[in-house]
Amino acid sequence: MLQKITATGCAVTALIAAFVAVEPSGALEAVACALSVFGIAAELGAEAARGPASLRMHLIDSLYGLNEDALLYRIF
């Protein structure tokens, strides 16, 4: 459903840029981390969404509310 939402590509690109700007280990690791964070936020948003419009809202809320505990729970 994520591909049906306009501007998600722009949003993930902005997130990647932010990660690359602060990651001293290199761009590849930063991109992988940013994509993982965005994917986890999309999964969390999709759990509450009923369609593409509500997914957009829940995705933004998930990105805003994501914390280390939520990420670690989803990764491991």
C-alpha positions in Angstrom: 0.0 0.0 0.0 3.0 2.3 0.5 3.5 2.7 -3.2 0.0 4.2 -3.5 0.9 7.2 -1.4 2.3 10.3 -3.1 5.5 11.7 -1.7 6.7 8.7 0.3 9.8 8.6 -2.0 10.5 12.2 -1.2 10.0 11.5 2.5 12.4 8.5 2.6 15.0 10.5 0.6 14.8 13.3 3.2 15.2 10.7 5.9 18.2 9.2 4.1 19.8 12.7 3.8 19.4 13.3 7.5 21.0 9.9 8.4 23.9 10.5 6.0 24.5 13.9 7.5 25.1 12.5 11.0 26.5 9.0 10.4 30.3 9.0 10.6 30.6 5.3 9.5 29.7 6.1 5.9 26.8 6.6 3.5 26.0 2.9 2.9 25.3 2.2 6.6 23.3 5.4 6.9 21.1 4.6 3.9 20.5 1.0 5.3 19.5 2.4 8.7 17.3 5.1 7.2 15.5 2.6 5.0 15.0 0.2 8.0 13.6 3.0 10.1 11.2 4.1 7.4 10.2 0.5 6.8 9.5 -0.1 10.4 7.4 3.1 10.6 5.5 2.0 7.5 4.8 -1.4 9.2 3.5 0.3 12.3 1.4 2.7 10.3 0.0 -0.1 8.2 -1.2 -1.9 11.4 -3.6 0.9 12.1 -4.4 2.0 8.6 -7.6 1.1 6.7 -6.4 2.4 3.3 -3.8 4.6 1.6 -5.1 7.9 3.1 -5.0 6.7 6.7 -1.7 5.0 6.1 -0.1 8.3 5.2 -1.4 9.8 8.5 -0.3 6.7 10.5 3.1 6.6 8.8 3.8 10.2 9.8 2.6 9.5 13.4 4.8 6.4 13.5 7.9 8.2 12.3 7.2 10.9 14.9 6.7 8.5 17.8 9.4 5.9 16.9 11.9 5.3 19.7 14.9 3.0 20.2 12.8 0.4 22.1 10.3 0.1 19.2 13.1 -0.2 16.6 14.9 -2.9 18.6 11.7 -4.8 19.1 11.0 -4.8 15.4 14.6 -5.6 14.3 15.2 -8.4 16.7 
